[in-house]
Amino acid sequence: MQLDPNIPSDNPGRLPNLGDPAERLRLTPAAIRGVVALADLWRLGASEASALLGDISERSWFRLKKRESDEALAQDQLMRISLLVGIFKGLRLIFSEPLADEWVRLPNQGAVFGGQAPLDLMIRGGIPAMVRVRQHVDSLRGGL
């Protein structure tokens, strides 16, 4: 079992308290690195990345990418990034890299998607849709 480096080793089973500003500040740098890398791999435009992060402005997205701020991400943004990274990791376990990275853009006939691409569903549906996509990906790999 590999431990998450963002969870203190004195209590590896505890969930981070995203309501705590200090905890959010501690998690923010890794979350930003992760979502920027994911955006590159998924070829997200600024408007798509901004929408996935909760309709932040494109200017804010570019500031995040350049790491121009030392402010902590909001609880909502950290939750969104966590869901996106979980989807990314699940896809990489199921599919080869080209398909794993393209999957979010492909129309999907599954009941969850109704013919639309998972990316479009997540942009329109926010966190609830991200949770549904995450659960779908987890179920594909034999998880939840």
C-alpha positions in Angstrom: 0.0 0.0 0.0 1.4 3.3 -1.0 0.8 6.2 1.3 -0.4 9.6 0.1 2.4 12.1 0.8 -0.3 14.8 1.4 -1.6 12.9 4.5 0.6 13.2 7.6 2.2 9.9 8.5 1.0 10.1 12.1 -2.5 9.3 10.9 -2.5 8.0 7.4 -6.2 7.0 7.4 -7.5 10.4 8.2 -9.2 12.5 5.5 -7.8 16.0 5.1 -9.9 18.7 6.7 -10.7 20.9 3.7 -12.5 23.3 6.0 -9.2 24.2 7.6 -7.4 27.1 5.8 -4.0 25.8 6.8 -4.8 22.3 5.4 -6.0 23.8 2.2 -2.8 25.9 1.9 -0.7 22.8 2.5 -2.6 20.8 -0.2 -2.8 23.7 -2.8 0.7 23.4 -4.5 0.3 19.7 -5.2 -3.3 20.2 -6.4 -2.3 22.9 -8.8 0.6 20.9 -10.2 -1.8 17.9 -10.7 -4.6 19.8 -12.4 -2.2 21.7 -14.7 -0.6 18.4 -15.8 -4.0 16.9 -16.2 -5.2 19.9 -18.3 -2.2 19.4 -20.6 -2.8 15.7 -21.0 -6.5 16.1 -21.6 -5.8 19.1 -23.9 -8.2 21.3 -22.0 -8.6 24.9 -23.2 -8.7 27.7 -20.7 -12.5 27.9 -20.8 -12.8 24.1 -20.1 -10.3 24.1 -17.3 -11.9 27.2 -15.8 -15.3 25.6 -15.9 -14.1 22.4 -14.4 -12.6 24.3 -11.5 -16.0 26.0 -10.7 -16.3 28.7 -13.3 -13.2 30.6 -12.2 -12.2 33.3 -14.7 -9.7 32.3 -17.5 -7.4 35.0 -16.0 -7.5 33.1 -12.7 -6.7 29.8 -14.6 -3.7 31.4 -16.2 -2.5 32.7 -12.9 -2.8 29.3 -11.4 -0.9 27.8 -14.2 1.9 30.3 -13.7 1.7 29.8 -9.9 1.4 33.6 -9.5 -0.6 33.3 -6.2 0.3 31.9 -2.8 -3.4 31.7 -1.8 -5.0 28.5 -0.8 -7.5 27.0 -3.2 -11.1 26.9 -2.0 -12.6 23.7 -0.6 -14.8 23.4 -3.7 -11.8 23.7 -6.0 -9.8 21.1 -4.1 -12.8 18.7 -4.2 -13.1 19.2 -8.0 -9.3 18.6 -8.5 -9.5 15.5 -6.4 -12.3 14.1 -8.4 -10.6 14.9 -11.7 -7.3 13.3 -10.6 -9.2 10.2 -9.5 -10.9 10.0 -12.9 -7.5 10.4 -14.6 -5.8 7.7 -12.5 -8.7 5.3 -13.0 -8.6 5.8 -16.8 -4.9 5.2 -16.8 -5.4 1.9 -15.0 -8.1 0.8 -17.5 -6.9 2.0 -20.9 -3.7 2.6 -22.8 -2.4 6.2 -22.6 -3.9 7.5 -25.9 -7.3 6.2 -25.1 -7.1 7.1 -21.4 -6.3 10.7 -22.2 -8.9 11.0 -25.0 -11.7 9.2 -23.2 -13.1 12.4 -21.6 -13.7 13.9 -25.0 -15.3 10.9 -26.7 -19.1 10.6 -27.0 -20.3 7.9 -24.6 -23.5 5.9 -25.0 -23.4 4.7 -21.4 -26.5 5.5 -19.3 -24.6 8.1 -17.3 -23.6 10.1 -20.4 -26.6 9.8 -22.8 -24.3 10.2 -25.8 -22.4 13.2 -24.6 -18.7 13.3 -23.8 -17.8 12.9 -20.1 -16.0 16.3 -20.3 -19.2 18.0 -21.4 -21.2 16.3 -18.7 -18.7 17.4 -16.0 -18.6 21.0 -17.3 -22.4 21.2 -17.3 -23.0 19.3 -14.1 -20.3 20.4 -11.8 -19.3 18.3 -8.8 -22.4 16.0 -8.9 -21.5 15.0 -12.5 -17.8 14.6 -11.6 -18.8 12.2 -8.8 -20.9 10.2 -11.3 -18.1 10.1 -13.8 -15.6 9.0 -11.1 -18.0 6.3 -9.9 -18.4 5.1 -13.5 -14.7 4.9 -14.1 -14.2 3.1 -10.7 -16.9 0.6 -11.7 -15.2 -0.1 -15.0 -12.1 -1.1 -13.2 -14.0 -3.3 -10.8 -14.1 -0.8 -7.9 -17.2 0.7 -6.4 
